Amino acid sequence: MDLALKGKFAVVGGASQGIGHAVARLLAAEGASVAIVARRTEQLEAAAAQLRADTGAQVLPIAADIRRAEDCRRIIETAVAEFGRIDLLVNNDGAPPLGLLQEFDDSAWDKAIQQNLMSVVRLTRLAIPQMTAGFGRIVNVTALSAIQPIPRFGLSVSTWAAVIGFAKT
């Protein structure tokens, strides 16, 4: 398959495993250079090495916590310093904890909002000016539960629904 990604530069969140890793693998296999982001350095380095070995692509691991504004800024600055621009941004990360809505305190809500919503807002705001080649693409990974809620997924459902609204706007 040719997705016309050869020579493109991507940033993919949550890419040490799961959906993010699969997305990074596809982009790399299609010829894109990929900056992969995750919190755990050891897993991130292993994922980068695996992607390089499997695809031959340029893979830049960036250990960061997307819940922190300064880390979001560092992600984009590091990718641009290495690649010169960004063509694709894939906003993806794991889900907040499961539980009953009435059991979550303000701290749990704040963490969920920082992780699922504000990281998307910040990374998007920072990446758009770097999309200079006329090929800017932003993909926000959420879940079907944002449209059809699932019991105990309140933090995810609420914050991902906000991401959908942000993206549509």
Secondary structure, DSSP 8 states (H G I E B T S, - for coil): ---S-TT-EEEETTTTSHHHHHHHHHHHHTT-EEEEEES-HHHHHHHHHHHHHHH---EEEEE--TTSHHHHHHHHHHHHHHHSS-SEEEE-------B-GGG--HHHHHHHIIIIIIHHHHHHHHHGGG--SS--EEEE---GGGTS--TTBHHHHHHHHHHHHHHH-
